[in-house]
């Protein structure tokens, strides 16, 4: 990892939040920086203040990949959405030019401990809650895949701070020296196989979160997830398990209605789950993982309990949006894969009018569709995956589905299908790309349309 910034040339690929923050950080350190994006210059000019970048000494390379100029640089920094198998990246690696993620760049100048959280589902809720716990004791930066660029916050930290980072498999792919003091892997289910190709590759990316940890560090793992449990044999850090179905000899677990802690001399109930403001066993797991992170960072239990008592969850994750004509509405736009959508369906207490479909990540929908009988009264399908999901519904004899060409039409169909005592749930089991910029935009538009 190159940290002698002022004497080296960097190219940062991707002009979204993390790419822009990385380029600005490098420029502030005196590096020679080029910011690249596949979008044409005319499109970028409408979205960004390119003159402002240029005034900061940042060059712009637009409308193409940097295949012909890549060997002019000393280091390549990739935004999460840029895959590693592009020809210019392969060429850089063949020429021994480091190719790193924005997370790796930020970590190189981080002056304080890091708590890093990954997994297929639950990352944002767990990271948000962990950040609230840590903020009670430390100057805490909550960064990463949660939406705040790590490189944009790192210069505000000192040795007494703490970084709480949500880290995706895309971000981990470009890490080399990244070494959190506390790591957590919440669960592993098939996701992003269009990029990682195989489950083995996907799991290997997740395991990079603890690859550099030592016996002085902590790895928090889901005891009930086979992939996660096996990771305890691969990490050198102290393993702190959490479980929603097994009483553990050591760890944090669900014991009836209580979350119980048995760890490092602690042996007591933390909280009654009925007193929490968030729904579902998956959220109890998120609470357990966040609590384990906080304990490893020396946050006391009374502080944890006080923060938990006020925590209402995060936007776009089984977010209650109001009740209209007796119909409860929930925004679970962050349910971007079948496993996340399964958790949302199981959390509902009323008959569901469900919105599904979106961008195709090569997911399989069988386990999700199998839950519909007796729970989902109507399914409205959108996006390119709609026919694939419909075919899966036919396979299991679920016929109460219909298609919508637009999101507005989808909400209208939901309104007509839902009756007093039902709920409308946006939990699509698919990514938002194609119809929306991201899951956040999808969730905001859902809430706007519902409110109308």
Secondary structure, DSSP 8 states (H G I E B T S, - for coil): ----GGG-EEEEE--SHHHHHHHHHHHHTT-EEEEEESS-HHHHHHHS-HHHHHHTTEEEEESS--TTTGGG-SEEEE-TTS-TTSHHHHHHHHTT-EEEEHHHHHHTT--SEEEEEE-SSSHHHHHHHHHHHHHTTSEEEEEETTSS-HHHHGGG--TTEEEEEE--HHHHHT-SS---SEEEE----S--HHHH-SHHHHHHHHHGGGTT--TTSEEEEETT-HHHHHHTTT--SEEEEEESSS--SSEEEEETTEEEEEETTEEEEEEEGGG-SS-SHHHHHHHHHHHHHHHHTT--HHHHHHHHHH----TTSSEEEEEETTEEEEE-TT--SHHHHHHHHHH--S-EEEEE--B--S---HHHHHT-TTTEEEEEE-STTHHHHHHHHHHTT---EEE-SSHHHHHHHHHHH--TT-EEEE--SSB-BTTBSSHHHHHHHHHHHHH-
